């Protein structure tokens, strides 16, 4: 039985995977893939909307983030789909929708790629293109470029940088309008965040062209972290993608428009 709140499950390989459930525990399930530097708590902004829509939002922490244990060795984005599959299986979820914001966009796409018969629709919100493509890193914002270079070049330096970010996280959460605790908890393990950023730029393990699930690609025109033109390229590569451009919205579209994103998933997915 799915219950609202935080929980932890033991995966087959012995790692712990933490997750939170929001909304209606008996409603249409949606798996939420959190943004970078954040955790399962970023989906708490969907709680009220999910209750109103009759939707159950399942929001796990990726390896090394929040309540979840790190995974030994290098991982690809696609590896996350195995953890996500094990979680939904444990919760007794068969068909579900999936959404991912920012760094979480590629993880949502990975789940849709791995489980096309079970994911009825996916929402990629202010998502990225594969950063291992030639010239793509140069298009990324300066902050993330710097964090990627530290994470891939010197783990101790990167951990120190992530620790410093965590020290100011409460203030940053309030300034950006993030759910309380989502950044502080997301940066709990600086080593885990280093792992996240290394995976961020590694080959995904699949192609967007091979994602065979209807997709909504949300993008704000005023996004300063992800180039808005990336969204059009993602749609072009997907087999069934629709661009939903939001004039004037910035990168926080994943929070400010979460209710609309969730409503579209619920209303366009078969029960």
ABEGO torsion letter per residue (X at the ends): XBBBEBBBBBBAAGBBBBBBBBEBAABBBBBBBBBBGBBAAAAAAAAAAAAAAGBBBBBBBBBGBEABBBBBEBBBAAAAAAAAAAAAAAAGBABBBBBBBEAAAAAAAAAAAABAAABABBBBBGBBBBAABBGAAAABBAAAAAAAAAAAABAAAAAAAAAAAAAAAAAAAAAAGBBBGAAAAAAABAAAAAAAAAAAABBAGBBAAABBBBBBBBBBAABAABBAAAAAAAAAABABBBBBBBBGBBAAAAAAAAAAAAAAAAAABBX
